C-alpha cells in the first residue's frame, strides 16, 4: 500500500533478504487487504507472491502460503 508502483521487481529484493535471514520455516505471507486494494487487485497481489516464490520447492511454498500460518496460530 505504501508503494503505488508495487510489483514483483520492487518487492523481490526485500522478500529475498527476509527469506534468506529467516528461512521458510519462520516466514509466512499475508496481505494488507482491503487497504492494499487501493493499489492492486487482491488476485494480483497473490499472483505476484506466487511468481516470487515459484523457484522454491513445493514444501517451502506450502510453508509460506499456508502451513506456517496453521502451525503458528494452531489452526487445524
Short mmCIF file of the C-alpha atoms (twelve columns), coordinates in Angstrom:
data_MODEL
# 
_entry.id   MODEL 
# 
loop_
_atom_site.group_PDB 
_atom_site.id 
_atom_site.type_symbol 
_atom_site.label_atom_id 
_atom_site.label_alt_id 
_atom_site.label_comp_id 
_atom_site.label_asym_id 
_atom_site.label_seq_id 
_atom_site.Cartn_x 
_atom_site.Cartn_y 
_atom_site.Cartn_z 
_atom_site.pdbx_PDB_model_num 
ATOM 1  C CA . UNK A 1  0.000  0.000   0.000  1 
ATOM 2  C CA . UNK A 2  2.865  2.361   0.740  1 
ATOM 3  C CA . UNK A 3  4.307  1.889   -2.734 1 
ATOM 4  C CA . UNK A 4  1.892  2.623   -5.590 1 
ATOM 5  C CA . UNK A 5  4.326  1.041   -8.059 1 
ATOM 6  C CA . UNK A 6  4.323  -2.188  -6.031 1 
ATOM 7  C CA . UNK A 7  5.252  -5.091  -8.265 1 
ATOM 8  C CA . UNK A 8  7.443  -8.167  -8.334 1 
ATOM 9  C CA . UNK A 9  10.595 -6.236  -9.163 1 
ATOM 10 C CA . UNK A 10 10.080 -3.756  -6.347 1 
ATOM 11 C CA . UNK A 11 9.440  -6.296  -3.598 1 
ATOM 12 C CA . UNK A 12 11.759 -9.117  -4.716 1 
ATOM 13 C CA . UNK A 13 14.887 -7.705  -3.005 1 
ATOM 14 C CA . UNK A 14 13.050 -7.400  0.313  1 
ATOM 15 C CA . UNK A 15 11.493 -10.852 0.162  1 
ATOM 16 C CA . UNK A 16 14.849 -12.408 -0.775 1 
ATOM 17 C CA . UNK A 17 16.615 -10.839 2.228  1 
ATOM 18 C CA . UNK A 18 13.834 -11.876 4.608  1 
ATOM 19 C CA . UNK A 19 13.692 -15.444 3.330  1 
ATOM 20 C CA . UNK A 20 17.473 -15.745 3.470  1 
ATOM 21 C CA . UNK A 21 17.573 -14.404 7.039  1 
ATOM 22 C CA . UNK A 22 14.692 -16.419 8.485  1 
ATOM 23 C CA . UNK A 23 14.131 -19.378 6.162  1 
ATOM 24 C CA . UNK A 24 10.864 -20.876 5.005  1 
ATOM 25 C CA . UNK A 25 10.141 -22.366 8.437  1 
ATOM 26 C CA . UNK A 26 9.890  -18.912 10.019 1 
ATOM 27 C CA . UNK A 27 8.141  -16.867 7.325  1 
ATOM 28 C CA . UNK A 28 4.549  -16.575 6.140  1 
ATOM 29 C CA . UNK A 29 2.730  -14.454 3.632  1 
ATOM 30 C CA . UNK A 30 -0.164 -12.119 4.208  1 
ATOM 31 C CA . UNK A 31 -1.723 -9.067  2.702  1 
ATOM 32 C CA . UNK A 32 -2.955 -5.753  3.966  1 
ATOM 33 C CA . UNK A 33 -6.213 -6.134  2.111  1 
ATOM 34 C CA . UNK A 34 -8.601 -4.237  1.786  1 
ATOM 35 C CA . UNK A 35 -6.405 -1.098  2.097  1 
ATOM 36 C CA . UNK A 36 -3.909 -2.699  -0.269 1 
ATOM 37 C CA . UNK A 37 -6.737 -2.971  -2.780 1 
ATOM 38 C CA . UNK A 38 -6.361 0.753   -3.400 1 
ATOM 39 C CA . UNK A 39 -3.100 -0.066  -5.187 1 
ATOM 40 C CA . UNK A 40 -3.554 -3.597  -6.595 1 
ATOM 41 C CA . UNK A 41 -6.400 -6.072  -7.007 1 
ATOM 42 C CA . UNK A 42 -6.335 -8.877  -4.440 1 
ATOM 43 C CA . UNK A 43 -5.760 -11.605 -7.047 1 
ATOM 44 C CA . UNK A 44 -2.789 -9.708  -8.481 1 
ATOM 45 C CA . UNK A 45 -1.162 -9.451  -5.060 1 
ATOM 46 C CA . UNK A 46 -1.255 -13.229 -4.647 1 
ATOM 47 C CA . UNK A 47 -0.181 -13.886 -8.248 1 
ATOM 48 C CA . UNK A 48 2.849  -11.708 -7.548 1 
ATOM 49 C CA . UNK A 49 3.661  -13.686 -4.406 1 
ATOM 50 C CA . UNK A 50 3.275  -16.953 -6.352 1 
ATOM 51 C CA . UNK A 51 5.682  -15.747 -9.035 1 
ATOM 52 C CA . UNK A 52 8.209  -14.569 -6.439 1 
ATOM 53 C CA . UNK A 53 8.417  -17.981 -4.832 1 
ATOM 54 C CA . UNK A 54 7.904  -20.192 -7.891 1 
ATOM 55 C CA . UNK A 55 11.526 -21.385 -7.792 1 
ATOM 56 C CA . UNK A 56 11.184 -22.693 -4.220 1 
ATOM 57 C CA . UNK A 57 10.320 -26.303 -3.563 1 
ATOM 58 C CA . UNK A 58 6.682  -27.235 -3.179 1 
ATOM 59 C CA . UNK A 59 7.319  -27.878 0.523  1 
ATOM 60 C CA . UNK A 60 8.773  -24.386 1.028  1 
ATOM 61 C CA . UNK A 61 5.908  -22.773 -0.879 1 
ATOM 62 C CA . UNK A 62 3.329  -24.643 1.194  1 
ATOM 63 C CA . UNK A 63 5.014  -23.403 4.364  1 
ATOM 64 C CA . UNK A 64 4.997  -19.773 3.207  1 
ATOM 65 C CA . UNK A 65 1.437  -19.793 1.876  1 
ATOM 66 C CA . UNK A 66 -0.354 -21.924 4.476  1 
ATOM 67 C CA . UNK A 67 1.406  -24.447 6.723  1 
ATOM 68 C CA . UNK A 68 3.304  -21.965 8.880  1 
ATOM 69 C CA . UNK A 69 0.117  -19.984 9.496  1 
ATOM 70 C CA . UNK A 70 -1.746 -23.107 10.551 1 
ATOM 71 C CA . UNK A 71 1.125  -24.217 12.780 1 
ATOM 72 C CA . UNK A 72 1.787  -20.862 14.436 1 
ATOM 73 C CA . UNK A 73 -1.870 -19.984 15.013 1 
ATOM 74 C CA . UNK A 74 -2.762 -23.597 15.825 1 
ATOM 75 C CA . UNK A 75 -5.395 -23.789 13.110 1 
ATOM 76 C CA . UNK A 76 -6.459 -27.337 12.321 1 
# 
